Amino acid sequence: MSVIDENLERLNIILPTAPKPVAAYVPFVEAGGFVYISGQLPSRDGKVIYTGSAPGGIDIATAKQAARLAAINALAVLRDAVNADWSQVVRIVRLGVFVQSDPGFDQQPQIANGASDLLLQIFADAGRHARAAVGASALPLNAAVEVELIVQIRSIMT
């Protein structure tokens, strides 16, 4: 069992089947030693669990959990991208977190920590990443957050 699998188990995380795209795109693209993971929503079994804008429709603590769940879905896509061989992952390079936000709300970084903290818990130093935490007036399917990842890998996966 890999260290990544051990960390997932320690955190009581079972990665789901990677979510299927809801439009005309692919879940990930590998290019030049990097995997670009399409935006993932906080969904389970094909249903968005956390909806609404922060902080009026969803509080900050709950939105942070939404970011964590969206990151778990992104990791499910990453697992597929590396054919379940976590040793292919060099590091998490960049995390993008989009937060559906009420006008004037400026605490997106606090919400994004739900995803960032999880990546550090799972990947340790290889989980330290650059990040953007951005407010949006609306997200697909009224999702509270959307998370995307860029991951450096050891070999080109096709």
C-alpha positions as CSV (number, residue, x, y, z in Angstrom):
1,M,0.0,0.0,0.0
2,S,1.4,3.4,-0.9
3,V,1.8,6.3,1.5
4,I,-1.0,8.1,-0.3
5,D,-3.3,5.2,0.2
6,E,-2.3,5.0,3.8
7,N,-3.0,8.7,4.3
8,L,-6.4,8.3,2.6
9,E,-7.2,5.4,4.9
10,R,-6.0,7.3,8.0
11,L,-8.4,10.2,7.0
12,N,-11.2,7.7,6.4
13,I,-11.5,8.8,2.8
14,I,-12.6,6.3,0.1
15,L,-12.1,7.9,-3.2
16,P,-15.3,7.6,-5.3
17,T,-15.5,6.6,-8.9
18,A,-14.3,9.7,-10.8
19,P,-17.3,12.0,-11.6
20,K,-18.4,12.0,-15.3
21,P,-18.2,15.3,-17.1
22,V,-21.5,17.2,-17.3
23,A,-20.7,19.0,-20.6
24,A,-18.4,18.7,-23.6
25,Y,-15.0,18.3,-22.0
26,V,-12.8,15.5,-20.6
27,P,-12.0,14.9,-16.9
28,F,-8.3,15.4,-17.3
29,V,-5.6,16.1,-19.9
30,E,-2.0,15.0,-19.6
31,A,0.5,17.3,-21.4
32,G,4.3,17.7,-20.9
33,G,4.5,15.8,-17.6
34,F,1.5,17.6,-16.1
35,V,-2.1,16.5,-15.5
36,Y,-4.7,19.2,-15.8
37,I,-7.8,18.2,-13.9
38,S,-11.1,19.8,-15.0
39,G,-13.2,21.6,-12.4
40,Q,-14.8,19.3,-9.9
41,L,-17.9,20.1,-7.9
42,P,-18.8,19.0,-4.4
43,S,-20.9,16.1,-5.5
44,R,-21.6,12.5,-4.5
45,D,-23.2,9.9,-6.7
46,G,-23.8,12.4,-9.4
47,K,-25.6,14.9,-7.2
48,V,-24.2,18.3,-6.0
49,I,-24.3,18.1,-2.2
50,Y,-23.3,21.7,-1.4
51,T,-25.1,24.5,-3.2
52,G,-25.6,28.3,-2.8
53,S,-23.4,31.3,-2.4
54,A,-21.3,32.2,0.6
55,P,-22.0,33.5,3.1
56,G,-25.8,34.0,2.6
57,G,-26.7,30.6,1.2
58,I,-24.0,28.5,2.7
59,D,-21.9,29.4,5.8
60,I,-18.1,29.5,5.6
61,A,-17.5,26.3,7.5
62,T,-19.9,24.3,5.3
63,A,-18.4,25.9,2.2
64,K,-15.0,24.7,3.4
65,Q,-16.4,21.2,3.6
66,A,-17.7,21.6,0.0
67,A,-14.1,22.6,-1.1
68,R,-12.8,19.4,0.6
69,L,-15.4,17.2,-1.1
70,A,-14.6,18.8,-4.5
71,A,-10.9,18.1,-3.9
72,I,-11.7,14.5,-3.1
73,N,-13.5,14.3,-6.5
74,A,-10.5,15.8,-8.2
75,L,-8.3,13.2,-6.5
76,A,-10.5,10.5,-7.9
77,V,-9.9,11.9,-11.4
78,L,-6.1,12.1,-10.6
79,R,-6.2,8.4,-9.5
80,D,-7.6,7.5,-13.0
81,A,-5.0,9.8,-14.7
82,V,-2.1,7.9,-13.1
83,N,-3.8,4.5,-13.4
84,A,-4.0,4.2,-9.6
85,D,-0.1,4.4,-9.3
86,W,0.4,7.2,-6.8
87,S,4.2,6.9,-7.2
88,Q,3.7,8.8,-10.5
89,V,2.7,12.0,-8.6
90,V,5.6,14.3,-8.1
91,R,3.7,17.2,-6.6
92,I,0.5,19.2,-6.6
93,V,1.5,22.2,-8.6
94,R,-1.6,24.5,-8.5
95,L,-5.0,24.4,-6.9
96,G,-7.8,26.6,-8.2
97,V,-10.9,27.1,-6.0
98,F,-13.9,29.0,-7.3
99,V,-16.4,30.0,-4.6
100,Q,-19.9,31.1,-5.4
101,S,-20.0,34.4,-3.5
102,D,-22.4,37.0,-2.4
103,P,-21.5,40.6,-3.4
104,G,-18.8,42.0,-1.2
105,F,-17.7,38.6,0.2
106,D,-14.0,38.4,0.4
107,Q,-13.2,35.2,2.5
108,Q,-12.7,32.8,-0.4
109,P,-9.2,31.9,0.8
110,Q,-10.7,30.6,4.1
111,I,-13.1,28.3,2.1
112,A,-10.2,27.2,-0.2
113,N,-8.4,26.0,2.8
114,G,-10.8,23.0,2.9
115,A,-9.1,21.7,-0.3
116,S,-5.6,23.0,0.5
117,D,-5.5,21.4,4.0
118,L,-6.6,18.1,2.6
119,L,-3.9,18.0,-0.1
120,L,-1.3,18.7,2.6
121,Q,-2.7,15.9,4.8
122,I,-2.6,13.4,1.9
123,F,0.6,14.4,0.0
124,A,2.6,16.1,2.8
125,D,5.4,18.3,1.2
126,A,4.4,17.2,-2.3
127,G,1.0,18.7,-1.6
128,R,2.3,22.2,-1.1
129,H,0.9,24.2,-4.0
130,A,0.3,27.5,-5.6
131,R,-3.3,28.5,-5.4
132,A,-6.0,30.8,-6.6
133,A,-9.2,31.4,-4.6
134,V,-11.7,33.3,-6.7
135,G,-15.2,34.5,-6.0
136,A,-17.9,33.9,-8.7
137,S,-21.4,35.1,-9.0
138,A,-22.6,31.7,-10.1
139,L,-21.2,28.2,-10.6
140,P,-22.5,25.2,-12.6
141,L,-25.5,23.5,-11.0
142,N,-25.5,26.1,-8.3
143,A,-22.5,24.5,-6.7
144,A,-21.0,26.3,-3.7
145,V,-17.5,25.7,-5.0
146,E,-15.5,24.3,-8.0
147,V,-12.0,22.9,-7.6
148,E,-9.4,22.3,-10.3
149,L,-5.9,20.9,-10.1
150,I,-2.6,20.9,-11.9
151,V,-0.3,18.0,-10.9
152,Q,3.2,17.2,-12.0
153,I,3.7,13.5,-12.8
154,R,6.8,11.3,-13.3
155,S,6.0,9.9,-16.7
156,I,3.6,10.6,-19.5
157,M,0.4,8.7,-19.1
158,T,-1.8,8.1,-22.1
